[in-house]
Amino acid sequence: MLVTFHNESWGGEKFFQLLSRISQSPQQHLWLLEVVQYCLLLGYEGRYRGSENGRAQCDGIRKRLKTLIDETRAQRQTAQPPLVEVHPLVSTLARPMVPLWACAMLVALIGCLIYSGLNWRLGNAAEPLLRTIYQTPLPQITAGRRPSSPQALLDLRQRLNDVIAAGQLEVSDGAFGSKVIIPADKLFAEQGTVINPVGRALLARVSTAMKDVKGTILVSVFTDDHPVDNSRFASSYEFSFARARAITQLLQLQLG
């Protein structure tokens, strides 16, 4: 190959010429010197192969090359600037572990729970007292003279005769007017405060019969002494008041 490409009949002359040239600036050609050292360590002898005392000369070249490479590496390590130790900046600002909006939401939730619990306890505590007040008998009032009822009130039973016969309501004439008594299950669902379609039709029938009557209409709702099984109301009084308000609003709409 040397004869073909380099026109040389002796072996490896340019290899050692290159080694001699790059040895003059080892800092610049350190990596190339290491490649040459690997070749010599693998047994390359070049022009010294077969010559007298050639192997000893190659060993001397390898030792000098190793010494040159070690000194060059030591000089490079000495010339490198010392590493600068960088300390990360630590923020001294205290950050809360929980966001402020989360704390505000938690406080609002606790406040709502406390309010609901106290309202429920107040309703339970006031219910026996209210029941006692409502069950207190009223004093008997003896009327000196029964006023004459208007003809419209006297005709109320006759106007509602069909629904009375059907058992949907009752009409009771008193000293101060007539009472229209409607069972609650005709107007509302169980534990409900919204008037059902049947109740709306029944109240429409009553309001039609009372349109010619002049006077005050009093809506009263009565419940039994059993506790109300509804979380919306703290007591039976609030439950009855909600039903009475629903009836009043519907009558005002129908009579207006």
C-alpha positions in Angstrom: 0.0 0.0 0.0 2.9 2.4 0.7 4.3 1.7 -2.7 0.9 2.1 -4.4 -0.3 5.3 -2.7 2.9 7.1 -1.5 5.6 5.7 -3.8 7.7 4.5 -0.8 9.7 1.4 -0.6 10.6 1.8 3.0 7.9 1.4 5.7 6.3 4.0 7.9 8.7 7.0 7.3 5.9 9.6 7.1 4.3 8.2 10.3 7.3 9.1 12.4 7.8 12.4 10.5 4.2 13.4 11.4 4.9 12.4 15.0 8.0 14.5 15.1 6.1 17.5 13.7 3.1 17.4 16.0 5.3 16.8 19.0 6.5 20.4 18.7 3.0 21.7 19.6 1.5 19.1 21.9 -1.2 21.4 23.4 -2.7 21.8 19.9 -2.4 18.2 18.8 -3.0 16.3 22.0 -5.7 14.1 20.5 -3.6 13.3 17.5 -0.7 12.3 19.8 -3.0 10.0 21.6 -4.0 8.3 18.3 -0.3 7.8 17.5 0.3 6.3 21.0 -2.6 3.8 20.5 -1.0 2.7 17.2 2.4 2.2 18.8 0.8 0.3 21.7 -1.0 -2.0 19.2 2.5 -3.0 17.9 3.1 -0.7 15.0 6.8 -0.4 14.3 7.0 1.1 10.8 10.5 1.7 9.5 12.0 0.2 12.7 10.5 -3.2 11.9 13.3 -5.6 11.0 16.1 -3.2 11.6 18.8 -3.7 14.1 17.7 -2.7 17.6 14.4 -1.4 16.0 12.2 -2.7 18.8 14.2 -1.0 21.5 14.0 2.3 19.6 10.2 1.9 19.2 9.9 1.3 23.0 11.9 4.5 23.6 9.6 6.5 21.3 6.5 5.1 23.1 7.9 6.1 26.5 8.8 9.6 25.4 5.4 10.0 23.8 3.7 8.8 27.0 5.7 11.3 29.0 4.8 14.1 26.6 1.1 13.3 26.7 1.1 13.1 30.5 2.8 16.5 30.8 0.5 18.1 28.3 -2.6 16.8 30.2 -1.1 18.1 33.5 -0.5 21.6 32.0 -4.1 21.7 30.6 -5.6 20.8 34.1 -3.4 23.5 35.7 -4.5 26.1 33.1 -8.2 25.5 33.5 -10.0 28.2 35.6 -11.4 27.1 38.9 -15.1 26.2 38.9 -17.3 28.9 40.4 -19.7 27.6 42.9 -23.1 29.1 42.3 -25.5 29.3 45.2 -29.2 29.5 44.3 -31.1 32.5 45.6 -33.5 31.6 48.3 -36.6 33.7 48.5 -37.3 35.1 52.0 -40.9 35.9 51.2 -43.3 33.6 53.1 -45.9 32.0 50.9 -49.0 30.5 52.5 -49.4 26.8 51.9 -53.2 27.2 51.2 -54.5 30.0 48.9 -56.4 32.8 50.5 -59.5 32.2 48.3 -59.6 28.6 49.6 -59.4 29.8 53.2 -62.3 32.3 52.5 -64.4 29.5 50.9 -63.8 27.3 53.9 -64.8 30.0 56.4 -68.0 30.7 54.4 -68.9 27.0 54.3 -68.3 26.6 58.1 -70.4 29.8 58.7 -73.3 28.4 56.6 -73.2 25.0 58.4 -73.2 26.8 61.8 -76.2 29.0 60.8 -78.2 26.0 59.4 -77.5 24.0 62.6 -78.5 26.8 64.9 -81.6 27.6 62.9 -82.7 23.9 63.0 -82.1 23.7 66.8 -84.1 27.0 67.3 -87.0 25.6 65.3 -87.0 22.4 67.3 -86.8 24.3 70.5 -89.6 26.7 69.6 -92.0 24.1 68.1 -93.4 22.9 71.5 -94.0 26.5 72.6 -95.7 27.4 69.4 -97.8 24.2 69.6 -98.9 25.1 73.1 -99.8 28.6 72.0 -101.9 27.4 69.1 -103.7 24.8 71.2 -104.7 27.3 73.9 -108.5 27.6 73.8 -109.8 31.1 73.0 -112.3 32.8 75.3 -115.9 32.3 74.4 -117.5 35.4 72.9 -121.2 35.7 73.3 -122.7 37.8 70.6 -125.5 40.0 71.7 -127.1 39.9 68.3 -126.3 37.9 65.3 -125.8 40.2 62.4 -127.7 39.5 59.3 -125.6 37.8 56.7 -125.6 39.2 53.2 -127.5 37.3 50.6 -124.3 36.4 48.8 -123.0 34.6 51.9 -126.2 32.7 52.3 -126.0 31.7 48.6 -122.4 30.4 48.9 -123.4 27.0 50.0 -125.9 26.8 47.1 -123.3 27.9 44.6 -120.8 25.3 45.8 -123.4 22.6 46.2 -121.9 20.4 43.4 -118.4 20.2 45.0 -119.9 19.8 48.5 -121.9 16.8 47.2 -118.7 15.4 45.7 -117.0 15.6 49.1 -114.3 17.9 47.9 -115.0 20.7 50.5 -117.4 21.8 53.2 -119.2 25.2 53.8 -120.0 26.3 57.3 -122.0 29.4 58.0 -121.1 31.3 61.2 -122.0 34.5 63.0 -119.4 36.5 61.1 -119.4 34.8 57.7 -119.0 31.5 56.0 -116.1 29.1 56.2 -115.0 27.1 53.2 -113.1 24.0 54.5 -110.9 22.1 52.1 -108.8 19.1 53.1 -105.1 19.7 52.6 -104.7 16.5 50.5 -107.0 18.0 47.9 -104.7 20.9 47.4 -101.2 19.7 48.1 -99.1 16.6 47.7 -97.8 15.0 51.0 -95.3 17.3 52.7 -95.6 19.7 49.7 -96.3 23.4 49.5 -97.1 23.7 45.8 -100.8 23.5 44.8 -101.5 20.6 42.5 -103.7 20.9 39.4 -106.7 19.4 41.2 -106.3 22.0 43.9 -106.0 24.8 41.4 -109.3 23.8 39.8 -111.0 23.6 43.1 -109.8 27.0 44.2 -110.8 28.5 40.9 -114.3 27.1 41.5 -114.4 28.7 45.0 -113.1 32.0 43.8 -115.8 32.1 41.0 -118.5 31.6 43.7 -117.0 34.3 45.9 -116.6 37.0 43.3 -119.8 38.8 44.2 -119.0 38.7 47.9 -117.6 41.9 49.5 -115.5 41.5 52.5 -112.3 40.1 53.8 -111.0 36.7 53.0 -109.0 35.0 55.7 -106.9 32.0 54.7 -106.0 29.6 57.6 -104.0 26.3 57.4 -104.0 23.8 60.2 -101.6 20.9 60.8 -101.6 18.1 63.3 -99.1 17.7 66.1 -96.7 15.4 64.2 -93.3 16.9 63.3 -92.8 17.9 59.7 -90.5 15.6 57.8 -89.1 18.3 55.5 -85.6 19.8 55.8 -86.8 23.1 54.2 -88.9 24.1 57.3 -87.7 24.2 60.9 -91.2 23.8 62.4 -94.8 23.0 61.6 -95.6 26.7 61.8 -93.3 27.6 58.9 -94.7 24.7 56.9 -98.3 25.8 57.5 -97.4 29.4 56.7 -95.9 28.4 53.4 -99.0 26.6 52.4 -101.3 29.5 53.4 -99.1 31.9 51.4 -99.5 29.6 48.3 -103.3 29.6 48.6 -103.4 33.4 49.2 -101.3 34.1 46.1 -103.5 31.9 43.9 -106.8 33.4 45.2 -105.4 37.0 44.7 -104.6 36.0 41.1 -108.0 34.5 40.4 -110.1 37.2 42.2 -108.0 40.1 40.8 
